[in-house]
Amino acid sequence: MRTRINLGVRQDAVSPIEDVLLPPWAKTPEEFVRINRDALESEYVSQHLGEWIDLVFGCKQQGIEAEAAYNIFSHVSYYKKLDMEQLLRVDRARFDEATSMVENFGQTPLQLFSTPHKERRPLIPQPPLPLFSYRDWLTSFGNQHLGAGTCVGENAFKTQSLGVYKTNIHLSSPVMALQSSHAANAVLALGLNRALAVNPVRNGGLSPFDIVADSRLKNNACSIIGEPFSPQLTLDQGSLAGDQLVAMMHNRPYVCLAGSWDNALKIVNVTTGAVVLSVASGQDVVTCVCVSADDSLVITGSFDNSVVVYHLDYASGSPRLVDRKVLFGHDGAVTCVAVNKEMGLLCSGSQDGTLILYSLANLQYLRTIYDAEYDKKFSSIPAVSWCDITNEGNLIWYSQLDFKFHLYSLLGEKLFEKEMNSQLNTICLSNDREYVLAAGDKITFFLMRLVDFTVVAGVTEEHYGGEGRPASFLQVSVVNRDND
């Protein structure tokens, strides 16, 4: 492992500590760090943490319990076992010896507990929630959708299961984007005519989810939301560009809508269809939008190469703009944006082929990342079509030009790359942000683990076969179990 970090020198006080040999179970430094982090944060460690506390700070630090646990150290290292001030006055040689031992081997911490530390109660195994729900709207009439649900278990639930079923929902207009709303407990379908269908989700039964068609679809009475889309946008079919014009808030019944002819960001109440907030964002069309997990940040990108960060407040119930900041750095139109508030990161992708990373703490530029090893059959770096940030701080993006997924570290180091066999029309991360899910022209759905870009067993690239119809939309959804 090439650390390129100053780790000091060896015992000869001359030779530097440089490259480090990795154990056989870790192929890369990133994998070594990830496996150790997962181990330290595991349920096993949590349940046995009290034993470590007993050894270091508790009843097994000193005395008979310590002897039984083979937890005995030099008497010099224990607090107040030597009167160092007295030694300094009467025996300087012993004082220097004791000081040297403490400096080189450390000092035992204070004993804080005299009784065994209580064990943490084990987590109650919960049935795993659906990892994702997939919707495929195929035509403008009798729209067929394919639903799939998979569970990735933990603790007592260690297996993966996959359920697929089909049903029919009739729409009056081709669907431009699809979003799942936890607050509204529904799947929202936005048509090219801006008609918003709110399809309730029923829970229970053998299937992890069940969708009911919006009753207003029968009479073509769905609310028409927002403003007409800009003629500069190409929205004649399901695509990544259209998919990213809509972002559903995670905890509130509002949807953010980009792409309007007036270059404004629209926030719409999904229940009433009313625009509750409209903010002019720049000098050109807004091309993409995303929302932070707590709904406090809305990020947009634009044809004018800018990224705008909006801070929202909900003290009055409805969203209210508190502050906004415009970020620059791209030499081409911004095509996608992503935010991970837990990691404190924001990123944007552009037609210029670059991905720019910002810090959420102060909205300062961190670095620009691009694929320097791109296929030279292209005249320039392939444009970034979709991007996101994992919970490890890694950046994943996809380009429709070369059909490739890319995974880069926070420091800009290339980790993995995977080329797909066809165009992807929709991409998203799973609820735990450990998997990437995708669907496209020839792929029913595709599920890949992010830590190593391995296709999950049993969930491979499946094709429609005789139908030959492209998949256009895919969404992550968490079932609201309060209604069970």
C-alpha positions, 0 to 999 in steps of 0.5 A: 500500500502506497500511503504517501503519508509521513508516518515517521521513521523506523527504530534506526531513526533514519529509514522512513516508514513508507509503503505498507504491506496489506493483509491478504484480505484487502486488495486496496487501501480503500478496502482495508479501511472499509473492512476495518470500519465495518468491523468496528461499527458492527453489532458484534463490537457494540455488544462486546464493547463493555468487555473492552471498557472493563479492561481499559477503564473498569474492574479488570484494569487492576487487581485480581480481575486484571491478573485473571484477564492477563491485563497486567502492565509495569507498575510505572504505567499506573496512575499514582503508583510512583510519586514522581515529584519525590523521585525527582528530588531524591533519585533523578536516575529512577525518575528519568527511567520512569519518564522514559518508560511512560513516554515510550510505552504509554500510561494506563488511564485512570480507573473509572469503574469498579464493577463490570460495565453493563452490556448493551441490549441487543438490537431487536431484529427487524424485517428488512425494508424493501431496498428499492421499488422499480417502475417502468412506464412504457407507453402513453396508453395502458402504461404497463409497469414492472414492480420489483422489491428486494430485501437486504437483511441484517442480523437474523435476516441474512438473505436477499430476496427478489419479488417482481410483478406487473400491473397496469395503470392508464395515463393520458400523457407519456411520463417524464419522471417518476418519484416515490413520496414517503410523506404522501405514501404514494408513487408520483408520475409526472407527465410531459403535459405536467399532469401529476398523478399521485398513486397511493401505495397500499402496504401489507400482503405478500408483496412488499408494496402495492400501487393503486392508480390515482382515481383522477386518471379515469377522467384526465383530472390530474393537477397540472403543476408548475409552468411549461417546460423550456423549449431548450429541453428535449423531453420526448422520452424517458431519459436521465435528463428528464428524470433529474428535473424532478426531486421529491422531498423526503419528509414532506409532501412537496416536489421540486420542479426544474426546467420551467420556461421562466428559469425558476425553481418551483416547489409544488404541494403534491396534494393540491398541485399548488406552487408554494414557492417559486424562485428565479435561479439564474440567467438560463434554464434549470437543468437538474435538481436534488434535495438533501435527506432532511429537506433543508437544502435544494440544489440546482444546476443550470445551462449557465454553468452554475450551481445554486444552493438554496437553504429552506425553512419550514417553521410556518409549515410551507417551505420558505427561502432562507438563503442561497448561494451561487457556485461556479467552476464548470466550463459547460452546462451543469447536467446533474447535482447530488448532495450528501449532508451526512458526509458534508459534501455536494457535487455537480457534473457537467457537459465538460466532463468534470465533476466538482466537489464542494464542502457543505460546511462553507460551500467552498470548492474542494476539487475537480475530478474527471476521467483522465483515461477516457477513450480517445475515440471521443474528441473530449472528455465524455459528459457527466450524465448522472452523479451521486455521493456514497456514505463513504464519501466516494463519488459515483457517476455515469456518462451516457456517451461511453456507457460507463460507471465511474467510482472515485474516492474523495481524494480524486483517486479512481477506484472502479469502472464498469461499462454497460452494454446499453444506454441507461435511462434512470439511475439511483442509489438504494436507501442505504446508499450501498447499491446502485440501481439502473434501468435502460434501453435493454436492461430491465434493472441492474443492481450493483454493490458500490464497494467493489462494483460487483453485480449482486448475485441473482440480480443480473442484467435482464432483458425484455426479450419479446417485448423489446421495450426500454425501461425509463424510470426507477425509484428507491422507496421505503415502505411506510409501515405505520399503515400496516 
